[in-house]
Each structure stands twice: as structure tokens, then as C-alpha cells.
Amino acid sequence: DGTIRGHVTSAAMGWTVGAAVAMGTVRLDGDDPAALVAGATFEVEVALTRHPVRASLRAFHDPAGTRMRDGR
């Protein structure tokens, strides 16, 4: 609906995924986090242009390197 509900706190190139990655906060306004991520669309505005992004609750940290070795 175009409502601003959060902001990006950091971003960098994710070499293992071949794309930019960002971390940020999203105001829940009483919504369940998993339901919000599954049912909403998200955009990030950069230089006055909005770009569609995919949100995830999954941790970026993979201490065993399993996802990298499995190609995920």
C-alpha cells in the first residue's frame, strides 16, 4: 500500500548469492513476522527509485558453511 514501515540499516554485495543483500528493520504494527514476510511485498527506495526486494527471517549467518557448499 506504499506505507513506509522500516528502513535499511546496512547493505553490501553478497558474493555467495551473486546479488546485493541488505539488513533492516520493519515495524510490525501487531502483525506476525512470519505472516508479514510471507504475505507482503517489499520495496527499497534508492535515489528516489523503488526496487522490489525479497524479505527473509532466515539468518544470514551459516557458521558451518553448509549453504555455501550446497550452492544455496
Solvent accessible surface area in square Angstrom, and as a share of the most:
residue,aa,sasa,rsa
1,D,175,0.91
2,G,48,0.47
3,T,78,0.45
4,I,129,0.66
5,R,60,0.22
6,G,33,0.31
7,H,122,0.54
8,V,62,0.35
9,T,80,0.47
10,S,59,0.38
11,A,73,0.56
12,A,65,0.50
13,M,83,0.37
14,G,12,0.12
15,W,207,0.73
16,T,98,0.57
17,V,88,0.51
18,G,56,0.54
19,A,51,0.40
20,A,84,0.65
21,V,52,0.30
22,A,47,0.37
23,M,103,0.46
24,G,47,0.45
25,T,72,0.42
26,V,67,0.39
27,R,125,0.45
28,L,68,0.34
29,D,92,0.48
30,G,83,0.79
31,D,59,0.30
32,D,84,0.43
33,P,55,0.34
34,A,57,0.44
35,A,62,0.48
36,L,23,0.12
37,V,42,0.24
38,A,92,0.71
39,G,70,0.67
40,A,39,0.30
41,T,134,0.78
42,F,40,0.17
43,E,99,0.44
44,V,38,0.22
45,E,93,0.42
46,V,87,0.50
47,A,94,0.73
48,L,165,0.82
49,T,71,0.41
50,R,112,0.41
51,H,82,0.37
52,P,119,0.75
53,V,66,0.38
54,R,227,0.83
55,A,34,0.26
56,S,72,0.47
57,L,109,0.54
58,R,135,0.49
59,A,66,0.51
60,F,119,0.50
61,H,136,0.61
62,D,41,0.21
63,P,112,0.70
64,A,65,0.51
65,G,13,0.13
66,T,58,0.34
67,R,49,0.18
68,M,122,0.54
69,R,172,0.63
70,D,85,0.44
71,G,69,0.66
72,R,152,0.56
